[in-house]
Amino acid sequence: MQLTLNANGSDLGETTVTIKGNRDCTDVTGETVKRCFNITPANTTGRNATVSFYFAASELSGNTCTTLDAYHWNGSGWDLESTATRNCSTEPYMVQSNAVSDFSPFVLKSDSVPTSVELTSFTAPPGPGEVLVDFVERNALLIISLAGVLTLLLGGVLWLYRPLVGKK
């Protein structure tokens, strides 16, 4: 048994449950219990389900069973689910959450909210045959600056020799 889902009289419709064991569930190694749960019911509104998540002691990954909570992915971060019961005395261990109304990935973690990673910037070197735009912009400014200096020099030379121009 890896998961039990009691819809408490609600009609969840066709429900897909995916469980991946013995693997990290977030980008941070050892942050969560190494068992990932994804619950996808057809009917997702107005639910009030009870979900029991089961896992092996070997999957604790540094977490403390007696302080584990279930977290649900809301699309941009992890929301804490209400935790009703924990069984940490015999395997498989279990964490039970009541009043579950939203479904998607779930993780089990003790002590704090799992890490959410957001990409805020990205820098990559140019590939073969590509040119950095910054390099091109700097060289374009250099060429414009040199053209300005040459124009000034040429204008100065012509101004100095103006009395000679047009005289015979």
C-alpha positions as CSV (number, residue, x, y, z in Angstrom):
1,M,0.0,0.0,0.0
2,Q,1.5,3.3,-1.1
3,L,-1.5,5.7,-0.9
4,T,-5.1,5.6,0.2
5,L,-7.6,8.2,-1.0
6,N,-11.0,8.7,0.7
7,A,-13.1,11.1,-1.2
8,N,-15.5,11.4,1.8
9,G,-18.6,11.1,-0.4
10,S,-17.3,13.4,-3.1
11,D,-17.2,12.2,-6.7
12,L,-13.6,12.6,-7.9
13,G,-14.4,10.8,-11.2
14,E,-11.6,9.0,-12.9
15,T,-8.5,9.6,-10.9
16,T,-4.8,8.9,-11.8
17,V,-2.3,8.4,-9.1
18,T,1.4,8.3,-9.9
19,I,3.9,7.4,-7.2
20,K,7.7,7.5,-7.7
21,G,9.7,5.9,-5.0
22,N,13.3,6.2,-3.8
23,R,14.0,9.6,-5.6
24,D,14.2,13.2,-4.7
25,C,11.0,15.1,-5.3
26,T,12.4,18.6,-5.5
27,D,15.7,20.1,-6.9
28,V,17.3,20.0,-3.5
29,T,18.8,16.5,-2.7
30,G,17.4,15.0,0.5
31,E,14.9,17.9,1.1
32,T,11.8,15.6,1.1
33,V,11.0,12.0,1.7
34,K,12.2,10.1,-1.3
35,R,8.7,9.2,-2.5
36,C,6.8,11.5,-4.8
37,F,3.0,11.5,-5.1
38,N,0.9,12.9,-7.9
39,I,-2.9,12.7,-7.7
40,T,-5.1,13.9,-10.7
41,P,-8.8,13.4,-10.4
42,A,-11.2,14.3,-13.2
43,N,-13.4,16.3,-10.8
44,T,-11.3,18.8,-9.0
45,T,-13.7,21.4,-7.5
46,G,-15.3,21.3,-4.0
47,R,-13.3,18.3,-2.8
48,N,-12.8,17.4,0.9
49,A,-10.7,14.2,0.7
50,T,-8.5,12.3,3.2
51,V,-5.2,11.1,1.8
52,S,-2.8,8.7,3.5
53,F,0.7,8.7,2.1
54,Y,2.8,5.6,2.8
55,F,6.6,5.3,2.5
56,A,9.6,3.2,3.8
57,A,12.0,4.2,6.6
58,S,14.8,4.1,4.0
59,E,13.1,6.9,2.1
60,L,13.1,9.5,5.0
61,S,16.3,11.1,3.5
62,G,17.2,13.0,6.7
63,N,13.6,14.0,7.5
64,T,12.1,13.2,10.9
65,C,9.0,11.0,10.6
66,T,7.3,12.4,13.7
67,T,7.3,16.0,12.3
68,L,6.5,15.2,8.6
69,D,3.8,17.2,6.9
70,A,2.3,16.8,3.4
71,Y,2.8,19.7,1.0
72,H,0.8,20.3,-2.2
73,W,2.2,22.0,-5.3
74,N,-0.1,25.0,-6.2
75,G,1.6,25.8,-9.5
76,S,4.2,28.2,-8.2
77,G,5.0,27.0,-4.6
78,W,4.2,24.4,-1.9
79,D,1.1,24.7,0.3
80,L,1.0,22.9,3.6
81,E,-1.9,20.4,3.9
82,S,-3.5,19.8,7.3
83,T,-1.8,16.7,8.9
84,A,-4.2,14.6,11.0
85,T,-2.1,11.5,11.8
86,R,1.4,10.2,11.5
87,N,2.4,6.5,12.0
88,C,6.1,6.3,12.6
89,S,6.2,3.1,14.7
90,T,5.9,0.4,12.0
91,E,6.6,0.2,8.3
92,P,5.2,1.3,6.0
93,Y,5.3,4.7,7.7
94,M,2.3,7.0,7.0
95,V,1.3,10.7,7.0
96,Q,-2.4,11.4,6.7
97,S,-3.9,14.7,5.5
98,N,-7.6,15.7,5.9
99,A,-9.6,18.2,4.0
100,V,-7.5,17.9,0.8
101,S,-9.3,20.1,-1.8
102,D,-6.5,20.6,-4.4
103,F,-4.7,17.8,-6.3
104,S,-1.4,17.6,-8.2
105,P,2.1,16.7,-6.9
106,F,2.5,16.1,-3.1
107,V,5.7,15.7,-1.1
108,L,6.4,14.9,2.5
109,K,8.9,17.0,4.5
110,S,9.7,17.8,8.1
111,D,10.3,21.3,9.6
112,S,9.7,23.7,6.8
113,V,8.2,24.4,3.4
114,P,10.1,22.8,0.5
115,T,12.2,25.0,-1.7
116,S,10.6,26.6,-4.7
117,V,13.1,27.5,-7.4
118,E,12.4,30.4,-9.8
119,L,14.6,31.2,-12.7
120,T,15.3,35.0,-12.6
121,S,18.2,35.3,-15.0
122,F,20.1,33.1,-17.5
123,T,23.5,33.8,-19.1
124,A,25.1,31.5,-21.7
125,P,28.3,31.8,-23.7
126,P,27.9,32.1,-27.5
127,G,28.0,28.9,-29.5
128,P,30.4,28.2,-32.4
129,G,30.1,30.8,-35.1
130,E,28.0,33.1,-32.9
131,V,29.0,36.6,-31.7
132,L,28.1,38.1,-28.4
133,V,25.8,41.1,-29.0
134,D,27.6,43.0,-26.3
135,F,30.9,42.6,-28.3
136,V,29.2,43.9,-31.5
137,E,27.7,46.9,-29.7
138,R,31.0,47.9,-28.1
139,N,32.7,47.7,-31.5
140,A,30.0,49.6,-33.2
141,L,30.4,52.4,-30.6
142,L,34.2,52.3,-31.1
143,I,33.7,52.7,-34.9
144,I,31.2,55.5,-34.4
145,S,33.7,57.2,-32.0
146,L,36.6,56.8,-34.5
147,A,34.5,58.2,-37.3
148,G,33.6,61.2,-35.1
149,V,37.3,61.8,-34.3
150,L,38.3,61.5,-38.0
151,T,35.6,64.0,-39.0
152,L,36.8,66.5,-36.4
153,L,40.4,66.0,-37.6
154,L,39.5,66.4,-41.3
155,G,37.3,69.4,-40.5
156,G,40.2,71.0,-38.5
157,V,42.7,70.4,-41.4
158,L,40.3,71.9,-43.9
159,W,39.7,74.9,-41.7
160,L,43.5,75.5,-41.3
161,Y,44.0,75.3,-45.1
162,R,40.9,77.3,-46.0
163,P,42.9,80.4,-47.0
164,L,44.7,78.2,-49.5
165,V,41.6,76.8,-51.1
166,G,40.2,78.9,-53.9
167,K,43.4,81.2,-54.2
168,K,45.4,81.2,-57.4
